[in-house]
């Protein structure tokens, strides 16, 4: 079943529920990278509502609690994108890698994510659908004893 406009009920993941699933809460500073015309505006709005603040961009110039990185198969080298996303991320923060779902234009092979994450110094902890067209993968720096 597909999403309907006008607030109709659907069986797809609701944007507000997806924002909760990402664990983003009021007061957090979240940086958004890779925005383009195809990003999910409902998800972005739900995240901003959960934060009670706007998302910041790559020119923020200060540390952030989390990064939303929109990434498509033709966006270049994923390792480079992940390393760039680490620039302003506070220690213990997470990168949420948002990729088109399998079968959608620009879909990223999950094996590519699994391969790129450790090269960038990250580990994959969870994946979840966050909208009709996008999935999210949580990446964090591994904890060292």
N, C-alpha and C positions, 0 to 999 in steps of 0.2 A: 504494500500500500504506500502511496506517495504522500508527501506533505501537502496540505491544503492551505491556501491563503485565507486570511480572515479569521484565524484562530481556531479552525476546525481541528478535531481530534485526529491524531495519526498514530501509526505504530512505529514511526521512526523516533530517534532520540530527540527529545526536546532540547532547545538551546540552553534553557536555564538548567536543566538536569546535567547537560554536558559541562557547563561551567562548574557546577558542583563536583562533578567527577574529576575535573582537573585539579581540585583542591585549592582553587584560587579564592581568597577571602578578602574582606574589607580591610583596607590599609596596606595591602601588598602593592608593590610597584612592579608592573609587568611590562616587559619590552616586547614589541611586535616587530618581527623582521619578515621580509618576503611577501608583504602585502601586495596584492594585484587585483585586477578586476574580478577574478574568479574566487576570491576568498569568501567565506560564509559570513555575511553581514549580521545575520541573526545570532550566530555564535559570538561574534565580536561584541555585539551589543549586550549579550547576556554576561560575558566576561566583565565588561565595563560596569554593568549593574552590580555584579557580585563584588567587584573591587570598590565600588562607589567612587570611581575615578576613571580617567581616560587611560588607554594604553599609551606607553611612551615609545618613541621610535629610536633608531640607531644613533641619533644625535643627542640622546638624553644626557650623556656625559657624567652619569653617576651610577652607583651600583643598583641592580635590580634583583628582586626576589625570584623571578621566573622569566623565562623567555618563551614566547609563542613564535615558532619558526615555521612559516608556511613554505613547503618545499615540493617542487614538481620534478619529474624525471629529467626535464630539459633545463633545469636551473643551474647546471654545472656540477662541480665536484662536491659531493655531500660532506666529505671530511672537512674541506675548506669551509663550507657553510656552518658546520657544527663548531669548528674552532672559532670562527668569527662570532658565533652566538655566545661563546663563553666570555667574551671580552668584558662585559659589564656585569656578569652574573656573580652574585654573592656566593661565598663558600656555603655549600649545602643546598644551594638553589637547584632548580630543575629546568631543563629545556623540554618543552612540549613540542615535538616534531609533528607538524600537521601535514599529512600527505593525502592526495586524492585516493579514495578507496580503489581497490583492485577492480579493473574493468573500466574505470573512469579515465578521461584524457589526463595525461601527466602522472598516472599512477607510478609509485616507486615500489620496486620489488622489495618485500620485507627482508630478503636476504642481503640486499644492498645496505639496509639500515643496520642489520646485525653485523655486517662487515665493517661499516664505517664508524660505528660508535666506539669500539675499543681503540681504533687508530686515533680518534680524536680525544682519547682519554676518558671516555664515558662508558657507562653500562646501561643497558636497557632494563627497565624495571616493570613496565606495564604498557599495555596497548588497549585502546578503547575507541569505539565509534563515537564521534562527537557531532555528526550531522549526516544528512542524507548522502553527501558526497565526500566527506572528509573523515579520516581516522587520526587519532593522536597516539604518539608513542612517547612515554616519559623516559628521559635520559638524564642520568646524574653522574657526578664524579664518584668513583668507587670509594668506599670508606676504608681507610687503612688502620689496622690495629695499633 
